[in-house]
Amino acid sequence: MMASTANNNLNKLKCVLRLAYEDKRIKENIAPRLKHAKEASTRREFLTLDEVKKLAHTPCGKPVVKSAALFSCLTGLRISDIIRLQWENIIRGADGGWCMHIVTKKTRTEAVLPLSDEALALCGERSTGQVFKGMTQALLPLYLKDWIKSAGITKHITFHCFRHTYATLQLAAGTDLYTISKMLTHSNVATTQVYADVVNDLKRKASEQITLK
């Protein structure tokens, strides 16, 4: 189990323990004594905006894989939720714009997330049933690597990297961490903080590009 998953479970347990103590079901609140697991610092690979544009202009052996990948870059949606996305989930929001009403597979989080015009266009003509028809996890090892290579991208990119790409590009564009956290359906802003660290690294590199020497 990943440390982040263990910590999320621990937070739930602490909440139960506090409620049990307040309800006098247990004599002592031991929640404060439970320590979180240390989360290892892991590199999250992502694409630059130029690389995403390269992919957008590169043909893929399976068009639905390309559409789903670019959709993830524009929405941050996980592959499991993209596969499960149904046309009935694409709805008009309170502001009149298009949204997707989902319950995430991983965390069972319910959310209504806005869709940009480009993201909606990737869904194709409105129909019924699965939005990205024929999309399955089994297609990824067959088409993803070759498509990325054809675009001239040498990074090791998995489908989940498109979700990282969305978060990183949003932060680089100035979107606040709280909003990105909600768009990614993270239960805790701290989970999203790792992307801020990535952007800070990019800013540091950018600051060193101009030199008078």
FENJONOR-V839619 format. One record per residue. N is the residue number from 0. SS is DSSP state (@ for helix, = for strand, . for the rest). Layout:
N&SS, N&SS
This chain:
0&., 1&., 2&@, 3&@, 4&@, 5&@, 6&@, 7&@, 8&@, 9&@, 10&@, 11&@, 12&@, 13&@, 14&@, 15&@, 16&@, 17&@, 18&@, 19&@, 20&@, 21&@, 22&., 23&., 24&., 25&., 26&., 27&., 28&., 29&., 30&@, 31&@, 32&@, 33&., 34&., 35&., 36&., 37&., 38&., 39&., 40&., 41&., 42&., 43&., 44&., 45&., 46&., 47&., 48&@, 49&@, 50&@, 51&@, 52&@, 53&@, 54&@, 55&@, 56&., 57&., 58&., 59&., 60&., 61&., 62&@, 63&@, 64&@, 65&@, 66&@, 67&@, 68&@, 69&@, 70&@, 71&@, 72&@, 73&@, 74&@, 75&., 76&., 77&., 78&@, 79&@, 80&@, 81&@, 82&@, 83&@, 84&., 85&=, 86&@, 87&@, 88&@, 89&=, 90&=, 91&=, 92&., 93&., 94&., 95&., 96&., 97&=, 98&=, 99&=, 100&=, 101&=, 102&=, 103&., 104&., 105&., 106&., 107&., 108&., 109&=, 110&=, 111&=, 112&=, 113&=, 114&., 115&., 116&@, 117&@, 118&@, 119&@, 120&@, 121&@, 122&., 123&., 124&., 125&., 126&., 127&., 128&., 129&=, 130&., 131&., 132&., 133&., 134&., 135&., 136&@, 137&@, 138&@, 139&@, 140&@, 141&@, 142&@, 143&@, 144&@, 145&@, 146&@, 147&@, 148&@, 149&@, 150&., 151&., 152&., 153&., 154&., 155&., 156&., 157&., 158&., 159&@, 160&@, 161&@, 162&@, 163&@, 164&@, 165&@, 166&@, 167&@, 168&@, 169&@, 170&@, 171&@, 172&., 173&., 174&., 175&., 176&@, 177&@, 178&@, 179&@, 180&@, 181&@, 182&@, 183&., 184&., 185&., 186&., 187&., 188&@, 189&@, 190&@, 191&@, 192&@, 193&@, 194&@, 195&@, 196&@, 197&@, 198&@, 199&@, 200&@, 201&@, 202&@, 203&@, 204&@, 205&@, 206&@, 207&., 208&., 209&., 210&., 211&., 212&.
